């Protein structure tokens, strides 16, 4: 998939076993992919953990590239279900570098995810959106309200 507009074309690709260095870059530059930039750099996975992440068939991670630089990232999990549909997709995180926002990179990443879903016969994806801008983005990518009210709770041990 290629992008349009000024600058280098955007190419979307799914991460694979040889992409440990890409995960390191995403962790190091995390603040630039975050909307408010408040989290700062993150600690990269160990090499063993990164290799396990990249080898996990339930982990899907697409990246957007322009001129050899990672400019966007979309990470999701395939969730096996106890009833039909047998699998759902949780879109866990999407981010675009600040200099590349509003240029269609996020939509290209979401389109790659949707194409993968269609190819695999998955019919449901869901995401938790934490701000009105995110809700508008996901709606523009085809997401709509779920079947019930959502409540986000967290357990930390």
C-alpha positions in Angstrom: 0.0 0.0 0.0 1.4 3.4 -0.9 0.6 6.9 0.4 -0.1 10.1 -1.4 0.9 13.7 -0.9 4.3 15.3 -0.5 7.3 13.4 0.7 8.2 9.7 0.3 5.4 7.1 -0.3 4.2 5.3 2.7 4.5 1.5 2.7 2.6 -0.7 5.1 4.1 -4.1 6.2 3.4 -6.6 9.0 6.3 -7.2 11.4 7.9 -10.6 11.4 10.5 -12.7 13.2 13.5 -10.5 12.0 12.0 -7.2 13.3 13.3 -7.0 16.9 15.1 -3.8 16.0 11.8 -2.2 14.9 10.3 -3.0 18.3 13.3 -1.3 19.9 12.7 1.8 17.7 9.0 1.9 18.6 9.8 1.7 22.3 12.6 4.3 22.2 10.4 6.8 20.2 7.1 6.0 21.9 6.5 9.6 22.8 6.5 10.7 19.2 3.8 8.1 18.4 1.6 9.2 21.4 -0.9 11.9 21.0 0.2 13.9 24.0 3.8 12.7 24.0 3.5 12.4 27.8 4.8 8.9 28.3 8.3 9.4 27.0 10.6 6.6 25.9 9.6 3.1 26.9 11.8 0.2 27.9 12.2 -2.2 24.9 11.5 -5.9 25.3 14.4 -8.2 25.9 15.6 -9.9 22.8 13.9 -13.2 23.9 10.6 -11.5 24.7 10.7 -9.5 21.4 11.3 -12.7 19.5 8.4 -14.5 21.3 6.1 -11.5 20.6 7.0 -11.5 16.9 6.5 -15.3 16.7 3.1 -15.3 18.4 0.4 -16.0 15.8 -2.1 -14.1 17.9 -0.1 -10.9 17.7 -0.5 -8.7 14.6 1.7 -5.7 14.3 1.8 -3.5 11.1 4.1 -0.6 10.6 4.0 2.3 8.2 7.4 3.2 6.5 8.5 6.3 4.6 12.0 6.7 3.3 13.3 3.9 5.6 11.7 5.4 8.8 8.9 3.9 10.8 6.2 6.6 10.7 3.2 4.6 12.1 2.3 1.4 14.0 -0.8 -0.6 14.6 -0.8 -3.5 17.1 -3.7 -6.0 17.7 -4.4 -9.3 19.2 -6.5 -12.2 17.8 -8.7 -13.4 20.6 -10.0 -17.0 20.4 -13.6 -17.0 21.6 -15.7 -19.7 23.3 -18.6 -19.1 20.9 -19.1 -17.8 17.4 -17.5 -15.9 16.0 -14.6 -18.2 17.0 -12.1 -15.2 16.8 -12.3 -11.5 17.4 -9.7 -8.8 16.9 -8.7 -6.4 19.6 -7.0 -3.3 18.2 -4.8 -2.5 21.1 -2.7 0.4 19.9 -2.2 2.7 17.0 0.2 5.5 16.7 1.6 7.9 14.0 4.7 10.0 14.4 3.7 13.6 15.1 5.2 14.9 11.8 3.2 12.3 9.8 -0.3 12.9 11.3 -3.2 14.0 9.2 -1.6 12.4 6.1 -3.6 9.2 6.0 -1.0 7.0 7.7 -3.5 5.8 10.4 -6.1 5.0 7.9 -3.7 3.0 5.8 -2.7 1.0 8.9 -6.4 0.4 9.7 -7.0 -0.6 6.1 -4.2 -3.2 6.3 -5.8 -4.6 9.4 -9.3 -4.7 7.7 -7.8 -6.4 4.6 -6.2 -9.0 6.9 -9.5 -9.6 8.7 -11.3 -10.1 5.4 -8.7 -12.5 4.2 -8.9 -14.5 7.4 -12.7 -14.5 7.7 -12.7 -12.4 10.9 -15.9 -10.4 11.2 -15.4 -8.4 14.5 -12.8 -6.0 15.7 -13.1 -3.7 18.7 -11.1 -1.0 20.3 -11.3 1.1 23.5 -11.1 4.8 22.6 -10.2 7.2 25.3 -10.8 10.6 23.8 -13.2 12.2 21.2 -10.5 12.5 18.6 -9.8 8.8 18.8 -13.5 8.1 18.6 -13.8 10.2 15.4 -10.8 8.5 13.9 -12.1 5.0 14.6 -15.6 5.9 13.2 -13.9 7.2 10.0 -12.3 3.8 9.7 -15.6 2.0 10.0 -15.9 1.3 13.7 -19.3 2.0 15.4 -20.8 1.8 18.8 -20.7 -1.7 20.4 -23.7 -3.6 21.6 -23.5 -2.5 25.2 -22.1 0.2 27.5 -18.4 -0.1 28.0 -16.6 0.2 31.3 -12.8 0.1 31.5 -11.5 -1.5 34.7 -8.0 -2.5 35.5 -6.4 -5.0 37.9 -2.7 -4.6 38.7 -0.9 -7.2 40.6 
